Amino acid sequence: MPAASGAPERGCRSATGRGAPGWGGYLVARRRDADGVNSHLVDRFGEE
């Protein structure tokens, strides 16, 4: 998913919780460092 600024897709990631597509109770946004190894939680949306 590209950033709103039009940045390339690298460095942005989203995932749903509980493993199964379409069944997650929340959305997680993470930011990946330039090295491509480390990531940091940006925000979590939804319910547990």
Secondary structure as the mmCIF struct_conf table of DSSP 4:
data_model
#
loop_
_struct_conf.conf_type_id
_struct_conf.id
_struct_conf.beg_label_comp_id
_struct_conf.beg_label_asym_id
_struct_conf.beg_label_seq_id
_struct_conf.end_label_comp_id
_struct_conf.end_label_asym_id
_struct_conf.end_label_seq_id
TURN_TY1_P TURN_TY1_P1 ALA A 4 SER A 5
BEND BEND1 GLU A 9 GLU A 9
TURN_TY1_P TURN_TY1_P2 ARG A 10 GLY A 11
STRN STRN1 CYS A 12 THR A 16
TURN_TY1_P TURN_TY1_P3 GLY A 17 ARG A 18
BEND BEND2 GLY A 19 ALA A 20
TURN_TY1_P TURN_TY1_P4 PRO A 21 GLY A 22
BEND BEND3 GLY A 25 GLY A 25
STRN STRN2 TYR A 26 ARG A 32
TURN_TY1_P TURN_TY1_P5 ALA A 34 ASP A 35
BEND BEND4 GLY A 36 VAL A 37
STRN STRN3 SER A 39 GLY A 46
#
